[in-house]
Amino acid sequence: MGKKVAVIGGGAAGMMAAIQASLYGAQVELYERNNRVGKKLLATGNGKCNFSNLNMDKTAYYGSAVVLYDEVYSKFGVRDTIDFFGQRGMLIKNKGGYLYPLSEQAATVLDVLRFGLEELGVLVHTDSIIEDIQIQQDVGLIDKKFVLSIKNEDFDKNQSKFYDAVVIACGGMAAPKTGSDGSGYKLAVSLGHIITKTVPALVQLRCNETFFKSVAGVRTDAALKLYIDGNKEASVRGELQLTEYGISGIPVFQFSRQAAYGLLHKRTVTVDIDFLPDYNEDEYKRLWEERWERQSHQTMEQFLTGISNKKINQLIIKLAGVKPHNVTGDVNAAARGKIVSLYRQLTVSVCGTNGFENAQVSAGGVTAEELTGDLESKIIPNLYFAGEIVDIDGICGGYNLQWAWSSGAIAGRAAATKK
């Protein structure tokens, strides 16, 4: 008879851990605090579920657990993920390396996992909260090493159950309404682990400038540079979204965790926005020289039409200290120079991020120094961690879900097979 394994958390990593542990011979029970598994997974990729990426690279990740990347992904990588879902009937769509179910429904990915749990006989307990984990002191009772205190309304009363191994995969802090409320961190700390300070990641940034309400709703291609205490930390291009409070969109999400940690440590965080990234310096200079020469008879509003979004044009006119009805030829050299520089470099001051309820993931978690390459605790044997609870987070593009699949698979297999 196989080991008794408890998996705490019914998200992507937890379901994968439970399936793999069962495939490797364990008796598995999965505990989920919500009334169903996979609640957060359903919202992934706006419901389309970008579940992995063919362009996998450790540079797409941050956090102390990046040091475990090579070992974890060599044991269960992108190809293993493709095979796992493909062998269970899910057709896959490749969009420039970004992998989706062909149905473009996150529900398809969840159904594959749910059916897998059912077929393997994994006992799934929903509406279940693990309030405490104790270690059985009598090492002779190997089948009763971990004692879980479980709160579940379907039980006659709060129960304690015993397991040979435990996988904690109950997420981080992002999207707390889906169950990721930090409870896993509390369990980890109670068992002696250190948690790296968590911050929202893949999240919008709030800015000090008061002009954002005038450009709210604008979406535009832009190149962004993040500076922390004047040092360039990141450079990203993509569709920028301007909001009434600041900046959003994929390029902002990609460096939001760096901005969040910078703010956490009371550092100065700014972002430079280039609204015309397709032009090199010579082309940019020539663009304006030709425009001044050809269209100087127009008003400023007419002169800037076609340069960028109308709301952006109006904002830059205002920031340059001129009026929309001013004739371009009458505008002084200083104002002209400011207009040219603002399209190339509009600097905004970041004062915060949106909260965990708006974040796609949280950065921080159980430190890599306390984990083996199988994601087993170095403090307590047969205790494993998987998914977002570990101190690693990726950029947008399927990288965080791939970590969930890989870490869940490795932790689940090891939990089932380690003597």
C-alpha positions as CSV (number, residue, x, y, z in Angstrom):
1,M,0.0,0.0,0.0
2,G,1.4,3.4,-1.0
3,K,2.1,6.4,1.2
4,K,-0.7,8.5,2.5
5,V,-0.3,12.0,1.0
6,A,-2.2,15.2,1.7
7,V,-2.2,18.0,-0.8
8,I,-3.3,21.4,0.6
9,G,-4.8,23.6,-2.1
10,G,-6.8,22.7,-5.1
11,G,-5.3,25.2,-7.6
12,A,-3.1,24.4,-10.6
13,A,-0.1,23.2,-8.6
14,G,-2.2,21.3,-6.0
15,M,-4.2,19.4,-8.6
16,M,-1.1,18.5,-10.5
17,A,0.7,17.4,-7.3
18,A,-2.3,15.2,-6.3
19,I,-2.5,13.6,-9.8
20,Q,1.2,12.8,-9.9
21,A,1.4,11.5,-6.4
22,S,-1.5,9.2,-7.2
23,L,0.1,8.1,-10.5
24,Y,3.2,7.2,-8.5
25,G,1.3,5.0,-6.1
26,A,0.2,7.2,-3.2
27,Q,-3.2,7.3,-1.5
28,V,-4.0,11.0,-2.0
29,E,-6.4,13.4,-0.4
30,L,-6.7,17.0,-1.6
31,Y,-8.1,19.8,0.5
32,E,-9.5,23.0,-1.0
33,R,-11.0,25.9,1.0
34,N,-13.4,26.9,-1.8
35,N,-16.6,25.0,-2.8
36,R,-14.8,23.8,-5.9
37,V,-11.2,23.3,-7.2
38,G,-9.5,25.5,-9.8
39,K,-11.4,28.7,-9.1
40,K,-8.4,30.9,-9.8
41,L,-7.5,28.9,-12.9
42,L,-10.8,29.7,-14.6
43,A,-9.8,33.4,-14.7
44,T,-6.4,32.8,-16.2
45,G,-5.6,34.7,-19.4
46,N,-9.1,36.3,-19.4
47,G,-10.6,32.9,-19.3
48,K,-8.5,31.6,-22.3
49,C,-5.7,30.1,-20.1
50,N,-2.3,30.7,-21.6
51,F,-1.0,27.5,-19.7
52,S,2.6,27.5,-20.9
53,N,5.2,28.9,-23.3
54,L,7.6,27.2,-25.7
55,N,10.1,30.0,-25.2
56,M,10.9,28.9,-21.6
57,D,13.9,30.5,-20.0
58,K,15.0,31.2,-16.4
59,T,15.3,34.9,-17.2
60,A,11.5,35.0,-17.2
61,Y,11.5,34.4,-13.5
62,Y,12.4,36.3,-10.3
63,G,12.8,35.3,-6.7
64,S,15.2,33.1,-4.7
65,A,13.9,29.9,-6.2
66,V,15.2,30.7,-9.6
67,V,18.3,28.7,-8.5
68,L,16.0,25.6,-8.6
69,Y,14.9,26.3,-12.2
70,D,17.3,24.0,-14.0
71,E,16.7,21.0,-11.7
72,V,12.9,21.3,-11.5
73,Y,12.4,21.9,-15.2
74,S,14.7,19.1,-16.2
75,K,12.4,16.8,-14.4
76,F,9.1,18.2,-15.6
77,G,9.3,20.9,-18.3
78,V,7.2,22.3,-21.1
79,R,7.3,19.2,-23.2
80,D,6.1,17.1,-20.2
81,T,3.2,19.6,-19.7
82,I,2.2,19.3,-23.4
83,D,2.3,15.5,-23.2
84,F,0.4,15.5,-19.9
85,F,-2.5,17.5,-21.3
86,G,-2.3,16.1,-24.9
87,Q,-2.4,12.5,-23.7
88,R,-5.6,13.4,-21.8
89,G,-7.3,14.6,-24.9
90,M,-6.7,18.4,-24.9
91,L,-5.8,19.8,-28.3
92,I,-3.3,22.7,-28.0
93,K,-3.0,26.0,-29.9
94,N,0.4,27.6,-30.4
95,K,0.3,31.4,-30.7
96,G,3.9,32.4,-31.3
97,G,5.1,30.2,-28.5
98,Y,2.2,31.0,-26.2
99,L,0.3,27.8,-25.5
100,Y,-3.5,27.7,-25.1
101,P,-6.1,24.9,-25.2
102,L,-7.5,24.8,-28.7
103,S,-10.9,25.6,-27.2
104,E,-9.4,28.8,-25.7
105,Q,-11.3,28.0,-22.6
106,A,-9.7,27.8,-19.2
107,A,-12.5,25.4,-18.3
108,T,-11.0,22.8,-20.6
109,V,-7.7,22.8,-18.7
110,L,-9.6,22.5,-15.4
111,D,-11.8,19.7,-16.7
112,V,-8.7,17.7,-17.7
113,L,-7.4,18.0,-14.2
114,R,-10.8,17.3,-12.5
115,F,-11.3,14.2,-14.6
116,G,-7.8,13.1,-13.8
117,L,-8.4,13.4,-10.1
118,E,-11.7,11.5,-10.4
119,E,-10.2,8.7,-12.5
120,L,-7.3,8.2,-10.1
121,G,-9.6,8.1,-7.0
122,V,-8.1,11.1,-5.3
123,L,-10.4,12.1,-2.5
124,V,-11.2,15.8,-2.9
125,H,-12.5,17.7,0.1
126,T,-13.9,21.1,-0.7
127,D,-14.9,23.8,1.8
128,S,-12.0,22.5,3.9
129,I,-9.6,24.7,5.8
130,I,-6.4,23.3,7.2
131,E,-6.1,25.1,10.5
132,D,-2.9,23.4,11.8
133,I,-0.2,20.9,10.9
134,Q,1.5,19.0,13.7
135,I,4.4,16.6,13.6
136,Q,3.9,13.1,15.2
137,Q,6.8,12.8,17.6
138,D,6.8,9.0,17.6
139,V,8.9,8.3,14.5
140,G,7.9,4.7,14.7
141,L,4.4,5.6,13.5
142,I,5.5,6.5,10.0
143,D,1.9,6.4,8.8
144,K,1.0,9.1,11.3
145,K,3.8,11.5,10.9
146,F,1.8,14.6,9.9
147,V,-1.4,15.5,11.9
148,L,-3.7,17.8,10.0
149,S,-6.4,19.8,11.9
150,I,-9.3,20.2,9.4
151,K,-12.3,22.5,9.5
152,N,-15.0,21.2,7.2
153,E,-18.8,21.8,7.7
154,D,-19.5,18.4,6.1
155,F,-17.6,16.6,8.9
156,D,-19.4,15.8,12.1
157,K,-16.8,18.1,13.8
158,N,-13.3,19.4,13.2
159,Q,-11.2,16.5,12.5
160,S,-7.5,15.5,12.7
161,K,-6.2,13.2,10.0
162,F,-2.8,11.5,9.6
163,Y,-0.4,11.4,6.6
164,D,3.0,10.3,5.6
165,A,3.7,13.3,3.5
166,V,2.2,16.7,2.9
167,V,2.3,19.1,-0.1
168,I,1.4,22.7,0.6
169,A,0.2,24.3,-2.6
170,C,-2.4,26.8,-1.4
171,G,-1.1,29.8,-3.4
172,G,0.2,33.1,-2.3
173,M,-1.7,36.4,-1.7
174,A,-2.9,37.3,-5.2
175,A,-6.7,37.2,-5.9
176,P,-7.7,36.5,-2.3
177,K,-11.3,36.1,-3.3
178,T,-10.3,32.8,-5.0
179,G,-8.8,31.5,-1.8
180,S,-5.2,32.8,-2.1
181,D,-5.3,34.7,1.2
182,G,-1.8,33.9,2.6
183,S,-2.9,31.0,4.8
184,G,-0.3,28.8,3.3
185,Y,2.4,31.2,4.5
186,K,1.1,30.9,8.0
187,L,1.3,27.1,7.8
188,A,4.8,27.3,6.5
189,V,5.9,29.7,9.3
190,S,4.3,27.4,11.9
191,L,6.5,24.6,10.6
192,G,9.7,26.7,10.9
193,H,10.0,28.2,7.5
194,I,11.0,31.8,6.6
195,I,8.8,33.7,4.1
196,T,10.3,36.4,1.9
197,K,8.2,39.5,2.1
198,T,5.4,39.3,-0.4
199,V,4.2,42.1,-2.7
200,P,1.7,42.2,-5.6
201,A,3.1,41.3,-9.0
202,L,1.7,41.4,-12.6
203,V,-0.3,44.4,-11.3
204,Q,-1.1,48.0,-12.2
205,L,1.0,50.9,-11.0
206,R,-0.3,54.0,-9.4
207,C,1.3,57.3,-10.1
208,N,1.5,60.8,-8.5
209,E,0.7,62.9,-11.5
210,T,-2.8,64.5,-11.6
211,F,-3.2,64.5,-15.3
212,F,-4.1,60.8,-15.6
213,K,-7.8,61.3,-15.5
214,S,-7.6,63.3,-18.8
215,V,-6.0,60.3,-20.6
216,A,-7.9,57.4,-18.8
217,G,-8.9,54.7,-21.2
218,V,-6.2,55.3,-23.8
219,R,-4.4,52.2,-25.1
220,T,-1.2,52.8,-27.2
221,D,2.0,51.1,-28.3
222,A,4.8,52.4,-26.1
223,A,8.3,51.6,-24.9
224,L,8.7,51.8,-21.1
225,K,11.8,52.1,-18.9
226,L,11.6,51.5,-15.2
227,Y,14.1,53.4,-13.0
228,I,14.7,52.8,-9.3
229,D,16.7,55.5,-7.5
230,G,17.7,56.7,-11.0
231,N,19.1,53.3,-12.1
232,K,17.4,51.6,-15.1
233,E,16.0,48.3,-13.9
234,A,13.9,47.2,-16.9
235,S,12.9,48.1,-20.5
236,V,9.7,46.7,-22.0
237,R,7.6,47.5,-25.1
238,G,3.9,46.7,-25.6
239,E,0.4,48.0,-25.3
240,L,0.3,50.6,-22.5
241,Q,-3.0,51.3,-20.9
242,L,-3.5,54.6,-19.2
243,T,-5.9,54.7,-16.3
244,E,-7.3,57.4,-14.0
245,Y,-4.7,56.5,-11.4
246,G,-1.7,55.5,-13.4
247,I,-0.4,52.9,-15.9
248,S,-1.4,49.4,-16.7
249,G,-1.1,46.8,-19.5
250,I,1.3,43.9,-20.1
251,P,4.5,45.9,-20.3
252,V,3.7,47.5,-16.9
253,F,2.9,44.1,-15.4
254,Q,6.2,42.7,-16.6
255,F,8.2,45.0,-14.2
256,S,5.6,45.7,-11.6
257,R,7.2,43.3,-9.1
258,Q,10.5,45.2,-9.3
259,A,8.6,48.5,-8.8
260,A,6.7,47.0,-5.8
261,Y,9.9,45.9,-4.1
262,G,11.5,49.3,-4.8
263,L,8.5,51.0,-3.1
264,L,8.6,48.5,-0.2
265,H,12.2,49.6,0.5
266,K,11.3,53.3,0.3
267,R,13.1,53.9,-3.0
268,T,12.2,56.4,-5.8
269,V,10.4,54.6,-8.6
270,T,9.8,56.3,-12.0
271,V,8.8,55.2,-15.5
272,D,9.8,56.8,-18.8
273,I,7.2,56.4,-21.6
274,D,8.2,56.7,-25.2
275,F,5.1,57.1,-27.4
276,L,7.0,56.8,-30.7
277,P,9.2,53.7,-30.2
278,D,9.4,52.8,-33.9
279,Y,11.6,55.8,-34.7
280,N,15.4,55.7,-34.1
281,E,17.1,59.0,-33.1
282,D,17.8,60.2,-36.7
283,E,14.3,59.3,-37.9
284,Y,12.8,61.0,-34.9
285,K,14.8,64.2,-35.5
286,R,13.9,64.2,-39.2
287,L,10.2,63.6,-38.4
288,W,9.9,66.8,-36.4
289,E,12.1,68.9,-38.7
290,E,9.9,68.1,-41.7
291,R,6.8,68.6,-39.7
292,W,7.8,72.1,-38.4
293,E,8.7,73.1,-42.0
294,R,5.6,71.7,-43.6
295,Q,2.9,72.4,-41.1
296,S,3.9,75.5,-39.1
297,H,0.8,77.4,-40.3
298,Q,-1.5,75.1,-38.4
299,T,-2.8,75.4,-34.9
300,M,-1.0,73.1,-32.3
301,E,-4.1,70.8,-32.2
302,Q,-4.0,70.4,-36.0
303,F,-0.2,70.1,-36.1
304,L,-0.1,67.2,-33.7
305,T,-3.1,65.3,-35.2
306,G,-1.8,61.9,-36.3
307,I,1.2,61.8,-34.1
308,S,-0.5,59.8,-31.3
309,N,-3.8,59.3,-29.6
310,K,-5.8,62.6,-29.5
311,K,-5.9,62.6,-25.6
312,I,-2.1,62.1,-25.5
313,N,-1.7,65.0,-28.0
314,Q,-3.9,67.2,-25.8
315,L,-1.9,66.3,-22.7
316,I,1.4,67.1,-24.3
317,I,0.2,70.4,-25.5
318,K,-0.8,71.2,-21.9
319,L,2.4,70.0,-20.4
320,A,4.4,72.1,-22.9
321,G,2.6,75.2,-21.7
322,V,0.9,76.1,-25.0
323,K,-2.7,76.2,-26.1
324,P,-4.4,74.0,-28.7
325,H,-5.4,77.1,-30.8
326,N,-1.9,78.6,-30.8
327,V,-0.4,78.8,-34.3
328,T,2.6,76.4,-34.4
329,G,4.9,78.9,-36.1
330,D,4.4,81.3,-33.2
331,V,5.4,78.7,-30.5
332,N,8.8,79.5,-29.1
333,A,11.8,77.1,-29.3
334,A,11.6,76.1,-25.7
335,A,8.0,74.9,-26.0
336,R,8.8,73.1,-29.3
337,G,11.7,71.3,-27.6
338,K,9.5,70.2,-24.7
339,I,6.9,68.8,-27.1
340,V,9.5,66.8,-29.0
341,S,11.0,65.5,-25.7
342,L,7.7,64.6,-24.1
343,Y,6.6,62.2,-26.9
344,R,10.0,60.5,-26.5
345,Q,10.2,60.6,-22.7
346,L,7.2,61.3,-20.5
347,T,8.4,60.6,-17.0
348,V,5.8,59.5,-14.4
349,S,6.4,59.0,-10.6
350,V,5.2,55.7,-9.2
351,C,3.7,55.9,-5.7
352,G,2.2,52.5,-5.3
353,T,0.7,49.4,-6.9
354,N,-2.9,48.2,-6.9
355,G,-3.5,45.6,-4.2
356,F,-3.3,41.8,-4.1
357,E,-7.0,41.7,-5.2
358,N,-5.9,43.1,-8.6
359,A,-2.6,41.2,-8.9
360,Q,-2.3,38.0,-11.1
361,V,0.4,36.6,-8.8
362,S,2.3,37.5,-5.6
363,A,6.1,37.8,-5.4
364,G,7.8,36.3,-2.3
365,G,7.2,33.1,-0.4
366,V,9.1,30.1,1.0
367,T,12.8,30.7,0.3
368,A,14.8,28.4,-1.9
369,E,17.5,28.1,0.8
370,E,15.1,25.9,2.7
371,L,14.1,23.6,-0.2
372,T,15.7,20.7,-2.0
373,G,15.6,20.3,-5.8
374,D,12.4,18.2,-5.2
375,L,10.9,21.1,-3.3
376,E,11.1,19.2,-0.1
377,S,11.6,21.1,3.1
378,K,15.2,20.9,4.5
379,I,13.6,21.5,7.9
380,I,11.0,18.8,7.9
381,P,11.3,15.6,5.8
382,N,8.3,14.7,3.7
383,L,7.0,18.2,3.7
384,Y,6.8,19.7,0.2
385,F,5.9,23.1,-1.3
386,A,4.5,23.8,-4.9
387,G,3.2,26.7,-6.9
388,E,3.0,30.3,-5.9
389,I,3.8,29.7,-2.2
390,V,7.4,29.3,-3.2
391,D,9.5,32.4,-3.7
392,I,9.4,32.5,-7.5
393,D,7.3,34.5,-9.9
394,G,7.3,34.8,-13.7
395,I,6.4,37.4,-16.2
396,C,3.2,37.2,-18.3
397,G,3.0,34.6,-20.9
398,G,2.3,31.2,-19.3
399,Y,5.4,31.2,-17.1
400,N,3.6,31.1,-13.8
401,L,1.3,28.3,-14.8
402,Q,4.3,26.3,-16.1
403,W,5.9,26.7,-12.6
404,A,2.6,25.4,-11.1
405,W,2.7,22.3,-13.3
406,S,6.4,21.7,-12.9
407,S,6.6,22.3,-9.1
408,G,3.4,20.4,-8.5
409,A,4.5,17.4,-10.5
410,I,7.9,17.2,-8.8
411,A,6.6,17.7,-5.3
412,G,3.8,15.2,-5.9
413,R,6.0,12.5,-7.3
414,A,8.6,12.9,-4.5
415,A,5.9,12.9,-1.8
416,A,4.7,9.6,-3.1
417,T,8.0,7.9,-3.6
418,K,10.5,9.1,-1.1
419,K,11.2,6.5,1.6
